[in-house]
Amino acid sequence: ELRDGGIARFGELGFPTTKQEAWRFTSVAPLVETRFALAPVPGTRYPVHADIEPFLLGDGPRLVFVDGSFRPALSRAAGLPAGARVESLASALMTDPAPIREHLGKYAGFADRPFAALNTAFVRDGAFVHVPAQVTAQEPIQLLFLSTPTADGARLVAHPRNLIVIEREARATVVETYAALGEGVYWTNAVTEIVAGEGARADYYRVQRESDRAYHVAVTDVHQGRDS
């Protein structure tokens, strides 16, 4: 239902132009004029841990995605408190979808935001972080999104979709990192929804270490409870 609604709305909105107030000083014409292909599911050989090490915060919990696809071999669950979930959105939807259905798509509206609509239309995977009520995650949780520009010149687009839920009086720090293993042209179109319950403390950071030739469009929406 989300995908259908997203593609229908994008079809109505199209790409934004400088005639619209929100985009008056930002032309997306270079992006629109470039032909992109959806990133395929990558193989298992590349990258390896040595490739991602320069982008890591340490040995704490992390999810690693390559061209939009989850890579469990490069991810790590160590350091999570009891009851906390840090997993791929696609996997979480299969194992326990209830908390995702409660929040996904409820805050990142796309009625007047074409890039959010496009992300919703192609949502495939991303990060799901859930810290239960009154639980503290001591170490930062890193969400690492890597792009691998190809030597053959193919220009890929990925649409990561992230949902971060920090429940009542819980504490967590999440660092969303976008980086490139190469200098080619690619496009990341990300949407992140953050829910902070009553009295919760959610520290959120976004780090961009991408190719100078990359396009990056992102929507981040936060829903906060009282005293959060």
Secondary structure, DSSP 8 states (H G I E B T S, - for coil): -HHHHHHHHHHHH-S--TTSGGGTT---HHHHTS--EE-----SSSS-HHHHGGG--SSS-EEEEETTEE-GGG-B-TT--TT-EEEEHHHHHHH--HHHHHHTTSSS--SS-HHHHHHHHT----EEEEE-TT-B--S-EEEEEEE---TT---EEE--EEEEEE-TT-EEEEEEEEEESSS--EEEEEEEEEEE-TT-EEEEEEEEE--TT-EEEEEEEEEE-TT-
